Amino acid sequence: MQYKRSSQLFHEASQVIPGGVNSPVRAFKAVGGTPIFIQKAKGAYLYDEDGNKLIDYINSWGPMILGHAFEPVVNAVIERTKLGTSFGTPTELETEIAKLAVSMVPNIDKIRFVNSGTEACMSAVRLARGFTKREKIIKFSGCYHGHSDSFLIAAGSGAITFGTPNSPGVTQGTAKDTLLAQYNNIENVKALFDANPNEIASIIIEPVAGNMGCVPPKKEFLQQLRELCTKNGTLLIFDEVMTGFRLAKGGAQELFGVNADIVTFGKVIGGGLPVGAFAARNEIMDYLAPNGPVYQAGTLSGNPLAMAAGLEMLKSLNNDAEIFKRLEEKTAYLEKGIREKLDKNNVVYTINRVGSMISVHFAKNAVEDLQSAAAGDNETFKKFFYGLLQEGVYIAPSAYETWFITDALTYEDLDFTINAVDKVSQNF
Ligand SMILES: *Cc1c(COP(=O)(O)O)cnc(C)c1O
């Protein structure tokens, strides 16, 4: 495959956009080379500026769970656009999507819409701090909760890839209120509670980590966090920006049967438009302005185009009783196929999967936290990435990303992908 026009476009972009991209993971730094510019997409496929067709395993980093240019969403946005694109006033549409979201997700009474996952997590932590009147939070190494200051401490994904786990610009004052724990290590969390009695406002966690590759929680880990939080008057925040409306209708809370105090959303909830949200029980949400003292706002929050897209997406998921089962089956099929080929070709690997989140780590041992994820062989990953790309299969350009499976993938696409893995891994 040729990428002449993409290379040229990247060169031009780099003159006027820092690094040529508006979000760092797009820049291919972890694998070398230059990013591919996409012209259009439909279903499971991307079409790039050089005329290549690629099977897409990124799907806009999650939102396109039902495929690109999904018609109900596209039509809803077109129709809404004709009525005006933003008013800065309440609209009925906001109540409609809020009602639907609250009915799908367990354990929440109210939801507030924002414009990104970053905003959702940032606001959730402010709310937790205001509600508990405490300042410290616990986050886990390798978890990513967006790019607001409090979270850029051992953040996953792009932040690891670029070797700036502690970004310049984040002050010592902010950093000291973020306590770090190891994912899946409950003793570690207990020790932090012991060392900071009555000081911890919240624990924020990706209930299935997806930003150090896919890392599932150990059995009981989330429940143990729940118990520790309840005992210590600390709010448990599930960052479901990735897992929400993906692992189940009700996300990880439903899948694992563990209740969080605040839940954040992004990605799928916007159907491909810029949407985030955070939600909780009444007593917590009523602490938010204008009812309560914790301030949070947004000129374009609840934007009618974004809400129209999100509403159609949630309706489509809610009305399809088989969707999450189908996604699980497709991803399990892919996992099985990839395992067979990698075994056949004597590749050292670990595959982690929960529902339709999956990642291949070129690591020998179990990957259950940032340290074990980092033990993966990045040189092999690069060969894997470029090999697959050459075959027309587009996975995320970093070993620290999960694959996002879309229901638009057919079994033919999956077989094609499995055969591409076979071909590529013969040359490792
Ligand atoms: C993507 C992501 C975010 C950030 O969302 P943005 O919309 O990119 O700001 C936060 N948390 C998790 C778990 C994510 O995967």
The ligand as an SDF file (V2000), in Angstrom:
LIG
                    3D

 15 15  0  0  0  0  0  0  0  0999 V2000
  -10.7880    8.4740   26.1500 C   0  0  0  0  0  0  0  0  0  0  0  0
  -10.8280    8.4170   27.6120 C   0  0  0  0  0  0  0  0  0  0  0  0
  -10.9430    9.5820   28.3910 C   0  0  0  0  0  0  0  0  0  0  0  0
  -10.8540   10.9600   27.8090 C   0  0  0  0  0  0  0  0  0  0  0  0
  -11.9070   11.2540   26.9670 O   0  0  0  0  0  0  0  0  0  0  0  0
  -11.7320   12.4460   25.8970 P   0  0  0  0  0  0  0  0  0  0  0  0
  -13.0800   12.5380   25.2590 O   0  0  0  0  0  0  0  0  0  0  0  0
  -10.6350   12.0300   24.9940 O   0  0  0  0  0  0  0  0  0  0  0  0
  -11.3800   13.6700   26.6640 O   0  0  0  0  0  0  0  0  0  0  0  0
  -11.1060    9.4350   29.7500 C   0  0  0  0  0  0  0  0  0  0  0  0
  -11.1530    8.2220   30.3240 N   0  0  0  0  0  0  0  0  0  0  0  0
  -11.0390    7.0940   29.6150 C   0  0  0  0  0  0  0  0  0  0  0  0
  -11.1300    5.7740   30.3070 C   0  0  0  0  0  0  0  0  0  0  0  0
  -10.8450    7.1420   28.2430 C   0  0  0  0  0  0  0  0  0  0  0  0
  -10.6910    6.0110   27.5430 O   0  0  0  0  0  0  0  0  0  0  0  0
  1  2  1  0
  2  3  1  0
  2 14  2  0
  3  4  1  0
  3 10  2  0
  4  5  1  0
  5  6  1  0
  6  7  2  0
  6  8  1  0
  6  9  1  0
 10 11  1  0
 11 12  2  0
 12 13  1  0
 12 14  1  0
 14 15  1  0
M  END
$$$$
